[in-house]
Amino acid sequence: MFTGTPQELREREDQARQLAAQAANLLNQIDALGLGRSAGQLHTPGGMIRNQPGQGWTVTDR
């Protein structure tokens, strides 16, 4: 469990969202190889990475 300050929590959540965006980009690149579409969602500390039909992988808040 996180025990830092509220500011530290916000900073870490922002960092988690930035890393999730990088992961979503990599998943889109993997899908673009044409070997089959990935499906599902990944849960992260800052939200979720979801495969949205027609939009690819996107990052959403919880």
C-alpha distance (Angstrom), angle and dihedral (degrees) to the residues before:
residue distance angle dihedral
M1 . . .
F2 3.81 . .
T3 3.81 113.0 .
G4 3.82 102.0 176.5
T5 3.78 129.9 106.8
P6 3.81 123.8 -70.0
Q7 3.83 88.7 -108.1
E8 3.81 91.3 53.4
L9 3.79 89.5 49.2
R10 3.83 92.0 52.7
E11 3.81 90.8 48.1
R12 3.79 92.2 50.6
E13 3.80 92.4 46.2
D14 3.82 88.9 51.7
Q15 3.80 89.9 50.7
A16 3.82 90.5 48.7
R17 3.83 90.1 52.3
Q18 3.82 91.1 50.2
L19 3.79 91.5 50.8
A20 3.82 90.5 46.4
A21 3.82 89.0 54.1
Q22 3.80 89.2 53.9
A23 3.81 90.2 49.9
A24 3.83 90.8 49.5
N25 3.80 89.3 52.1
L26 3.81 91.0 52.4
L27 3.81 91.4 48.7
N28 3.82 89.8 51.8
Q29 3.80 89.5 51.2
I30 3.81 90.8 50.6
D31 3.82 90.7 50.1
A32 3.82 89.6 48.9
L33 3.81 89.4 63.1
G34 3.80 86.2 76.9
L35 3.79 97.1 -129.4
G36 3.80 92.9 125.4
R37 3.76 135.0 -59.8
S38 3.77 121.6 -80.6
A39 3.77 116.6 -131.6
G40 3.74 137.4 -158.6
Q41 3.74 138.1 30.3
L42 3.77 140.0 -75.6
H43 3.79 122.4 -142.7
T44 3.80 117.6 -138.6
P45 3.82 132.0 177.8
G46 3.81 89.8 -103.5
G47 3.81 98.8 44.3
M48 3.79 137.1 -68.8
I49 3.79 138.3 -48.7
R50 3.81 106.9 -142.1
N51 3.76 134.4 -176.3
Q52 3.82 102.8 -128.5
P53 3.82 114.8 -164.5
G54 3.79 109.1 -109.6
Q55 3.81 92.6 4.4
G56 3.79 103.4 65.3
W57 3.77 122.2 -142.3
T58 3.82 115.0 -12.3
V59 3.80 135.4 176.7
T60 3.80 117.6 -123.9
D61 3.79 133.1 179.1
R62 3.76 117.3 -117.0
